Amino acid sequence: MTVRSAADTGCVVVCSGEFDQDTVGLLQVTCDRETAGEKLLVLDVKNVTFADSSFLNTLIRLRNSRPLALAGPLPDQMHRLLDLTGALALFEMHEGGEQQAG
């Protein structure tokens, strides 16, 4: 994961690789530590190769604690996870630099 500041939006956390119950803790800690006080947290998820229900739970917890958007495009597996669980509509999407309703 890398963290960068985006002048207009707040903070962008770039996620890549696999996220499951063994790895989501680092995401939660990073977001809590690095993005405190930011206007918006954007998670760039286009390079996530695997995401399970623990990743989804972390996304929902983050969304419930601050403004959150996902930057994509969403990988196919992650799109299926969000779609099948009905969570896709919970997230604002930023694809290709443009904001889209989730």
KEPA-874888 format. One record per atom (N, C-alpha, C): residue number from 1; atom name; x, y, z. Coordinates in steps of 0.1 Angstrom, whole numbers, plus 5000, padded with zeros to 4 digits. Layout:
KEPA-874888
<r resi="NUM" name="CA" xx="X" yy="Y" zz="Z"/>
...
END
This chain:
KEPA-874888
<r resi="1" name="N" xx="5008" yy="4988" zz="5000"/>
<r resi="1" name="CA" xx="5000" yy="5000" zz="5000"/>
<r resi="1" name="C" xx="5009" yy="5012" zz="5000"/>
<r resi="2" name="N" xx="5004" yy="5022" zz="4993"/>
<r resi="2" name="CA" xx="5011" yy="5035" zz="4993"/>
<r resi="2" name="C" xx="5000" yy="5046" zz="4996"/>
<r resi="3" name="N" xx="5004" yy="5056" zz="5002"/>
<r resi="3" name="CA" xx="4995" yy="5067" zz="5006"/>
<r resi="3" name="C" xx="5000" yy="5080" zz="4999"/>
<r resi="4" name="N" xx="4991" yy="5087" zz="4993"/>
<r resi="4" name="CA" xx="4995" yy="5100" zz="4987"/>
<r resi="4" name="C" xx="4984" yy="5110" zz="4990"/>
<r resi="5" name="N" xx="4988" yy="5123" zz="4990"/>
<r resi="5" name="CA" xx="4978" yy="5133" zz="4993"/>
<r resi="5" name="C" xx="4973" yy="5138" zz="4979"/>
<r resi="6" name="N" xx="4961" yy="5140" zz="4978"/>
<r resi="6" name="CA" xx="4955" yy="5146" zz="4966"/>
<r resi="6" name="C" xx="4949" yy="5160" zz="4970"/>
<r resi="7" name="N" xx="4954" yy="5170" zz="4965"/>
<r resi="7" name="CA" xx="4951" yy="5184" zz="4969"/>
<r resi="7" name="C" xx="4936" yy="5187" zz="4970"/>
<r resi="8" name="N" xx="4928" yy="5183" zz="4960"/>
<r resi="8" name="CA" xx="4914" yy="5186" zz="4960"/>
<r resi="8" name="C" xx="4906" yy="5176" zz="4968"/>
<r resi="9" name="N" xx="4910" yy="5164" zz="4968"/>
<r resi="9" name="CA" xx="4901" yy="5153" zz="4974"/>
<r resi="9" name="C" xx="4904" yy="5149" zz="4988"/>
<r resi="10" name="N" xx="4917" yy="5149" zz="4992"/>
<r resi="10" name="CA" xx="4921" yy="5144" zz="5005"/>
<r resi="10" name="C" xx="4932" yy="5135" zz="5004"/>
<r resi="11" name="N" xx="4930" yy="5122" zz="5007"/>
<r resi="11" name="CA" xx="4941" yy="5112" zz="5007"/>
<r resi="11" name="C" xx="4937" yy="5100" zz="4998"/>
<r resi="12" name="N" xx="4947" yy="5095" zz="4991"/>
<r resi="12" name="CA" xx="4945" yy="5083" zz="4983"/>
<r resi="12" name="C" xx="4954" yy="5072" zz="4988"/>
<r resi="13" name="N" xx="4948" yy="5061" zz="4991"/>
<r resi="13" name="CA" xx="4956" yy="5049" zz="4995"/>
<r resi="13" name="C" xx="4955" yy="5039" zz="4984"/>
<r resi="14" name="N" xx="4967" yy="5036" zz="4978"/>
<r resi="14" name="CA" xx="4967" yy="5027" zz="4967"/>
<r resi="14" name="C" xx="4969" yy="5013" zz="4972"/>
<r resi="15" name="N" xx="4959" yy="5004" zz="4969"/>
<r resi="15" name="CA" xx="4959" yy="4990" zz="4974"/>
<r resi="15" name="C" xx="4963" yy="4981" zz="4962"/>
<r resi="16" name="N" xx="4972" yy="4971" zz="4965"/>
<r resi="16" name="CA" xx="4975" yy="4962" zz="4954"/>
<r resi="16" name="C" xx="4978" yy="4948" zz="4961"/>
<r resi="17" name="N" xx="4975" yy="4938" zz="4953"/>
<r resi="17" name="CA" xx="4977" yy="4924" zz="4958"/>
<r resi="17" name="C" xx="4964" yy="4918" zz="4964"/>
<r resi="18" name="N" xx="4966" yy="4909" zz="4974"/>
<r resi="18" name="CA" xx="4955" yy="4902" zz="4980"/>
<r resi="18" name="C" xx="4952" yy="4907" zz="4993"/>
<r resi="19" name="N" xx="4939" yy="4908" zz="4996"/>
<r resi="19" name="CA" xx="4934" yy="4913" zz="5009"/>
<r resi="19" name="C" xx="4924" yy="4902" zz="5015"/>
<r resi="20" name="N" xx="4928" yy="4897" zz="5026"/>
<r resi="20" name="CA" xx="4920" yy="4887" zz="5033"/>
<r resi="20" name="C" xx="4922" yy="4890" zz="5048"/>
<r resi="21" name="N" xx="4917" yy="4881" zz="5056"/>
<r resi="21" name="CA" xx="4917" yy="4884" zz="5071"/>
<r resi="21" name="C" xx="4931" yy="4885" zz="5076"/>
<r resi="22" name="N" xx="4941" yy="4880" zz="5069"/>
<r resi="22" name="CA" xx="4955" yy="4881" zz="5074"/>
<r resi="22" name="C" xx="4961" yy="4894" zz="5070"/>
<r resi="23" name="N" xx="4955" yy="4901" zz="5060"/>
<r resi="23" name="CA" xx="4962" yy="4914" zz="5055"/>
<r resi="23" name="C" xx="4954" yy="4926" zz="5057"/>
<r resi="24" name="N" xx="4941" yy="4925" zz="5060"/>
<r resi="24" name="CA" xx="4933" yy="4937" zz="5060"/>
<r resi="24" name="C" xx="4936" yy="4946" zz="5072"/>
<r resi="25" name="N" xx="4942" yy="4940" zz="5083"/>
<r resi="25" name="CA" xx="4945" yy="4948" zz="5094"/>
<r resi="25" name="C" xx="4955" yy="4960" zz="5091"/>
<r resi="26" name="N" xx="4964" yy="4957" zz="5082"/>
<r resi="26" name="CA" xx="4974" yy="4967" zz="5078"/>
<r resi="26" name="C" xx="4967" yy="4978" zz="5070"/>
<r resi="27" name="N" xx="4957" yy="4975" zz="5062"/>
<r resi="27" name="CA" xx="4949" yy="4985" zz="5055"/>
<r resi="27" name="C" xx="4942" yy="4994" zz="5065"/>
<r resi="28" name="N" xx="4935" yy="4988" zz="5075"/>
<r resi="28" name="CA" xx="4928" yy="4995" zz="5085"/>
<r resi="28" name="C" xx="4937" yy="5005" zz="5093"/>
<r resi="29" name="N" xx="4949" yy="5000" zz="5097"/>
<r resi="29" name="CA" xx="4958" yy="5008" zz="5105"/>
<r resi="29" name="C" xx="4964" yy="5019" zz="5096"/>
<r resi="30" name="N" xx="4967" yy="5016" zz="5084"/>
<r resi="30" name="CA" xx="4972" yy="5026" zz="5075"/>
<r resi="30" name="C" xx="4962" yy="5037" zz="5073"/>
<r resi="31" name="N" xx="4949" yy="5034" zz="5070"/>
<r resi="31" name="CA" xx="4939" yy="5044" zz="5068"/>
<r resi="31" name="C" xx="4936" yy="5052" zz="5081"/>
<r resi="32" name="N" xx="4936" yy="5046" zz="5092"/>
<r resi="32" name="CA" xx="4934" yy="5053" zz="5105"/>
<r resi="32" name="C" xx="4946" yy="5062" zz="5108"/>
<r resi="33" name="N" xx="4958" yy="5058" zz="5105"/>
<r resi="33" name="CA" xx="4970" yy="5066" zz="5109"/>
<r resi="33" name="C" xx="4972" yy="5077" zz="5098"/>
<r resi="34" name="N" xx="4972" yy="5074" zz="5086"/>
<r resi="34" name="CA" xx="4976" yy="5083" zz="5075"/>
<r resi="34" name="C" xx="4965" yy="5092" zz="5070"/>
<r resi="35" name="N" xx="4953" yy="5089" zz="5073"/>
<r resi="35" name="CA" xx="4942" yy="5097" zz="5067"/>
<r resi="35" name="C" xx="4934" yy="5105" zz="5077"/>
<r resi="36" name="N" xx="4938" yy="5106" zz="5089"/>
<r resi="36" name="CA" xx="4931" yy="5113" zz="5100"/>
<r resi="36" name="C" xx="4929" yy="5127" zz="5096"/>
<r resi="37" name="N" xx="4917" yy="5132" zz="5096"/>
<r resi="37" name="CA" xx="4914" yy="5146" zz="5093"/>
<r resi="37" name="C" xx="4913" yy="5150" zz="5079"/>
<r resi="38" name="N" xx="4914" yy="5140" zz="5070"/>
<r resi="38" name="CA" xx="4913" yy="5143" zz="5055"/>
<r resi="38" name="C" xx="4898" yy="5145" zz="5052"/>
<r resi="39" name="N" xx="4896" yy="5153" zz="5041"/>
<r resi="39" name="CA" xx="4882" yy="5155" zz="5036"/>
<r resi="39" name="C" xx="4876" yy="5142" zz="5031"/>
<r resi="40" name="N" xx="4884" yy="5135" zz="5023"/>
<r resi="40" name="CA" xx="4879" yy="5123" zz="5016"/>
<r resi="40" name="C" xx="4890" yy="5112" zz="5016"/>
<r resi="41" name="N" xx="4887" yy="5100" zz="5018"/>
<r resi="41" name="CA" xx="4896" yy="5089" zz="5017"/>
<r resi="41" name="C" xx="4892" yy="5082" zz="5004"/>
<r resi="42" name="N" xx="4902" yy="5081" zz="4995"/>
<r resi="42" name="CA" xx="4900" yy="5074" zz="4982"/>
<r resi="42" name="C" xx="4909" yy="5061" zz="4982"/>
<r resi="43" name="N" xx="4903" yy="5050" zz="4981"/>
<r resi="43" name="CA" xx="4910" yy="5037" zz="4980"/>
<r resi="43" name="C" xx="4911" yy="5034" zz="4965"/>
<r resi="44" name="N" xx="4923" yy="5034" zz="4960"/>
<r resi="44" name="CA" xx="4926" yy="5030" zz="4946"/>
<r resi="44" name="C" xx="4927" yy="5014" zz="4946"/>
<r resi="45" name="N" xx="4917" yy="5008" zz="4941"/>
<r resi="45" name="CA" xx="4917" yy="4993" zz="4942"/>
<r resi="45" name="C" xx="4919" yy="4986" zz="4929"/>
<r resi="46" name="N" xx="4923" yy="4993" zz="4918"/>
<r resi="46" name="CA" xx="4924" yy="4987" zz="4905"/>
<r resi="46" name="C" xx="4934" yy="4976" zz="4904"/>
<r resi="47" name="N" xx="4944" yy="4975" zz="4914"/>
<r resi="47" name="CA" xx="4954" yy="4965" zz="4914"/>
<r resi="47" name="C" xx="4952" yy="4954" zz="4925"/>
<r resi="48" name="N" xx="4940" yy="4954" zz="4930"/>
<r resi="48" name="CA" xx="4937" yy="4943" zz="4940"/>
<r resi="48" name="C" xx="4934" yy="4930" zz="4932"/>
<r resi="49" name="N" xx="4942" yy="4920" zz="4936"/>
<r resi="49" name="CA" xx="4940" yy="4907" zz="4928"/>
<r resi="49" name="C" xx="4931" yy="4898" zz="4935"/>
<r resi="50" name="N" xx="4928" yy="4900" zz="4948"/>
<r resi="50" name="CA" xx="4919" yy="4891" zz="4955"/>
<r resi="50" name="C" xx="4913" yy="4899" zz="4967"/>
<r resi="51" name="N" xx="4900" yy="4898" zz="4970"/>
<r resi="51" name="CA" xx="4894" yy="4905" zz="4981"/>
<r resi="51" name="C" xx="4883" yy="4896" zz="4986"/>
<r resi="52" name="N" xx="4883" yy="4893" zz="5000"/>
<r resi="52" name="CA" xx="4873" yy="4885" zz="5006"/>
<r resi="52" name="C" xx="4864" yy="4893" zz="5014"/>
<r resi="53" name="N" xx="4856" yy="4886" zz="5022"/>
<r resi="53" name="CA" xx="4846" yy="4893" zz="5030"/>
<r resi="53" name="C" xx="4852" yy="4901" zz="5041"/>
<r resi="54" name="N" xx="4864" yy="4898" zz="5046"/>
<r resi="54" name="CA" xx="4871" yy="4906" zz="5056"/>
<r resi="54" name="C" xx="4875" yy="4920" zz="5050"/>
<r resi="55" name="N" xx="4879" yy="4920" zz="5037"/>
<r resi="55" name="CA" xx="4882" yy="4932" zz="5030"/>
<r resi="55" name="C" xx="4869" yy="4940" zz="5028"/>
<r resi="56" name="N" xx="4858" yy="4934" zz="5025"/>
<r resi="56" name="CA" xx="4845" yy="4941" zz="5024"/>
<r resi="56" name="C" xx="4841" yy="4947" zz="5037"/>
<r resi="57" name="N" xx="4843" yy="4939" zz="5048"/>
<r resi="57" name="CA" xx="4839" yy="4945" zz="5061"/>
<r resi="57" name="C" xx="4848" yy="4957" zz="5064"/>
<r resi="58" name="N" xx="4861" yy="4956" zz="5061"/>
<r resi="58" name="CA" xx="4869" yy="4968" zz="5063"/>
<r resi="58" name="C" xx="4865" yy="4980" zz="5055"/>
<r resi="59" name="N" xx="4861" yy="4978" zz="5043"/>
<r resi="59" name="CA" xx="4856" yy="4989" zz="5034"/>
<r resi="59" name="C" xx="4844" yy="4995" zz="5040"/>
<r resi="60" name="N" xx="4835" yy="4987" zz="5045"/>
<r resi="60" name="CA" xx="4822" yy="4992" zz="5051"/>
<r resi="60" name="C" xx="4825" yy="5000" zz="5064"/>
<r resi="61" name="N" xx="4834" yy="4994" zz="5072"/>
<r resi="61" name="CA" xx="4838" yy="5002" zz="5085"/>
<r resi="61" name="C" xx="4844" yy="5015" zz="5081"/>
<r resi="62" name="N" xx="4853" yy="5015" zz="5071"/>
<r resi="62" name="CA" xx="4859" yy="5028" zz="5067"/>
<r resi="62" name="C" xx="4849" yy="5038" zz="5062"/>
<r resi="63" name="N" xx="4840" yy="5033" zz="5054"/>
<r resi="63" name="CA" xx="4829" yy="5041" zz="5048"/>
<r resi="63" name="C" xx="4820" yy="5047" zz="5059"/>
<r resi="64" name="N" xx="4818" yy="5039" zz="5070"/>
<r resi="64" name="CA" xx="4809" yy="5044" zz="5081"/>
<r resi="64" name="C" xx="4816" yy="5054" zz="5090"/>
<r resi="65" name="N" xx="4830" yy="5055" zz="5089"/>
<r resi="65" name="CA" xx="4837" yy="5064" zz="5097"/>
<r resi="65" name="C" xx="4842" yy="5077" zz="5091"/>
<r resi="66" name="N" xx="4841" yy="5078" zz="5078"/>
<r resi="66" name="CA" xx="4846" yy="5090" zz="5070"/>
<r resi="66" name="C" xx="4841" yy="5089" zz="5056"/>
<r resi="67" name="N" xx="4842" yy="5100" zz="5049"/>
<r resi="67" name="CA" xx="4838" yy="5100" zz="5035"/>
<r resi="67" name="C" xx="4848" yy="5091" zz="5027"/>
<r resi="68" name="N" xx="4843" yy="5082" zz="5019"/>
<r resi="68" name="CA" xx="4851" yy="5072" zz="5012"/>
<r resi="68" name="C" xx="4847" yy="5070" zz="4998"/>
<r resi="69" name="N" xx="4856" yy="5069" zz="4989"/>
<r resi="69" name="CA" xx="4853" yy="5066" zz="4975"/>
<r resi="69" name="C" xx="4863" yy="5055" zz="4971"/>
<r resi="70" name="N" xx="4859" yy="5047" zz="4961"/>
<r resi="70" name="CA" xx="4868" yy="5037" zz="4955"/>
<r resi="70" name="C" xx="4872" yy="5042" zz="4941"/>
<r resi="71" name="N" xx="4885" yy="5041" zz="4938"/>
<r resi="71" name="CA" xx="4890" yy="5044" zz="4925"/>
<r resi="71" name="C" xx="4893" yy="5031" zz="4917"/>
<r resi="72" name="N" xx="4889" yy="5031" zz="4905"/>
<r resi="72" name="CA" xx="4890" yy="5018" zz="4898"/>
<r resi="72" name="C" xx="4896" yy="5021" zz="4884"/>
<r resi="73" name="N" xx="4893" yy="5012" zz="4875"/>
<r resi="73" name="CA" xx="4882" yy="5003" zz="4875"/>
<r resi="73" name="C" xx="4883" yy="4992" zz="4885"/>
<r resi="74" name="N" xx="4871" yy="4987" zz="4890"/>
<r resi="74" name="CA" xx="4871" yy="4976" zz="4899"/>
<r resi="74" name="C" xx="4876" yy="4963" zz="4892"/>
<r resi="75" name="N" xx="4885" yy="4956" zz="4898"/>
<r resi="75" name="CA" xx="4888" yy="4943" zz="4893"/>
<r resi="75" name="C" xx="4876" yy="4934" zz="4892"/>
<r resi="76" name="N" xx="4875" yy="4925" zz="4883"/>
<r resi="76" name="CA" xx="4864" yy="4916" zz="4881"/>
<r resi="76" name="C" xx="4860" yy="4909" zz="4894"/>
<r resi="77" name="N" xx="4869" yy="4903" zz="4901"/>
<r resi="77" name="CA" xx="4866" yy="4895" zz="4913"/>
<r resi="77" name="C" xx="4860" yy="4904" zz="4924"/>
<r resi="78" name="N" xx="4866" yy="4916" zz="4925"/>
<r resi="78" name="CA" xx="4861" yy="4926" zz="4936"/>
<r resi="78" name="C" xx="4847" yy="4931" zz="4932"/>
<r resi="79" name="N" xx="4845" yy="4933" zz="4919"/>
<r resi="79" name="CA" xx="4832" yy="4938" zz="4914"/>
<r resi="79" name="C" xx="4821" yy="4927" zz="4918"/>
<r resi="80" name="N" xx="4825" yy="4914" zz="4915"/>
<r resi="80" name="CA" xx="4815" yy="4903" zz="4918"/>
<r resi="80" name="C" xx="4812" yy="4903" zz="4933"/>
<r resi="81" name="N" xx="4823" yy="4904" zz="4942"/>
<r resi="81" name="CA" xx="4821" yy="4904" zz="4956"/>
<r resi="81" name="C" xx="4811" yy="4915" zz="4960"/>
<r resi="82" name="N" xx="4813" yy="4928" zz="4956"/>
<r resi="82" name="CA" xx="4805" yy="4939" zz="4959"/>
<r resi="82" name="C" xx="4791" yy="4937" zz="4954"/>
<r resi="83" name="N" xx="4790" yy="4932" zz="4942"/>
<r resi="83" name="CA" xx="4777" yy="4931" zz="4935"/>
<r resi="83" name="C" xx="4769" yy="4920" zz="4942"/>
<r resi="84" name="N" xx="4775" yy="4908" zz="4944"/>
<r resi="84" name="CA" xx="4767" yy="4897" zz="4950"/>
<r resi="84" name="C" xx="4763" yy="4900" zz="4964"/>
<r resi="85" name="N" xx="4770" yy="4908" zz="4972"/>
<r resi="85" name="CA" xx="4766" yy="4911" zz="4985"/>
<r resi="85" name="C" xx="4757" yy="4923" zz="4986"/>
<r resi="86" name="N" xx="4754" yy="4930" zz="4975"/>
<r resi="86" name="CA" xx="4746" yy="4942" zz="4975"/>
<r resi="86" name="C" xx="4753" yy="4954" zz="4980"/>
<r resi="87" name="N" xx="4766" yy="4953" zz="4981"/>
<r resi="87" name="CA" xx="4774" yy="4964" zz="4987"/>
<r resi="87" name="C" xx="4779" yy="4974" zz="4976"/>
<r resi="88" name="N" xx="4778" yy="4971" zz="4964"/>
<r resi="88" name="CA" xx="4783" yy="4979" zz="4953"/>
<r resi="88" name="C" xx="4777" yy="4993" zz="4954"/>
<r resi="89" name="N" xx="4764" yy="4994" zz="4957"/>
<r resi="89" name="CA" xx="4757" yy="5007" zz="4957"/>
<r resi="89" name="C" xx="4761" yy="5015" zz="4969"/>
<r resi="90" name="N" xx="4768" yy="5010" zz="4978"/>
<r resi="90" name="CA" xx="4773" yy="5017" zz="4990"/>
<r resi="90" name="C" xx="4784" yy="5027" zz="4987"/>
<r resi="91" name="N" xx="4791" yy="5024" zz="4977"/>
<r resi="91" name="CA" xx="4804" yy="5031" zz="4974"/>
<r resi="91" name="C" xx="4803" yy="5040" zz="4962"/>
<r resi="92" name="N" xx="4808" yy="5052" zz="4965"/>
<r resi="92" name="CA" xx="4811" yy="5062" zz="4954"/>
<r resi="92" name="C" xx="4823" yy="5057" zz="4946"/>
<r resi="93" name="N" xx="4822" yy="5058" zz="4933"/>
<r resi="93" name="CA" xx="4833" yy="5053" zz="4924"/>
<r resi="93" name="C" xx="4839" yy="5065" zz="4917"/>
<r resi="94" name="N" xx="4852" yy="5064" zz="4916"/>
<r resi="94" name="CA" xx="4860" yy="5073" zz="4908"/>
<r resi="94" name="C" xx="4868" yy="5065" zz="4898"/>
<r resi="95" name="N" xx="4863" yy="5065" zz="4885"/>
<r resi="95" name="CA" xx="4869" yy="5057" zz="4875"/>
<r resi="95" name="C" xx="4875" yy="5066" zz="4865"/>
<r resi="96" name="N" xx="4888" yy="5064" zz="4862"/>
<r resi="96" name="CA" xx="4894" yy="5072" zz="4852"/>
<r resi="96" name="C" xx="4894" yy="5087" zz="4855"/>
<r resi="97" name="N" xx="4895" yy="5090" zz="4868"/>
<r resi="97" name="CA" xx="4895" yy="5103" zz="4873"/>
<r resi="97" name="C" xx="4882" yy="5110" zz="4874"/>
<r resi="98" name="N" xx="4871" yy="5103" zz="4870"/>
<r resi="98" name="CA" xx="4858" yy="5110" zz="4871"/>
<r resi="98" name="C" xx="4850" yy="5103" zz="4881"/>
<r resi="99" name="N" xx="4842" yy="5111" zz="4888"/>
<r resi="99" name="CA" xx="4833" yy="5106" zz="4899"/>
<r resi="99" name="C" xx="4821" yy="5100" zz="4893"/>
<r resi="100" name="N" xx="4817" yy="5089" zz="4898"/>
<r resi="100" name="CA" xx="4805" yy="5082" zz="4894"/>
<r resi="100" name="C" xx="4797" yy="5078" zz="4906"/>
<r resi="101" name="N" xx="4784" yy="5079" zz="4905"/>
<r resi="101" name="CA" xx="4775" yy="5074" zz="4916"/>
<r resi="101" name="C" xx="4777" yy="5059" zz="4918"/>
<r resi="102" name="N" xx="4777" yy="5054" zz="4930"/>
<r resi="102" name="CA" xx="4779" yy="5040" zz="4933"/>
<r resi="102" name="C" xx="4766" yy="5033" zz="4935"/>
END
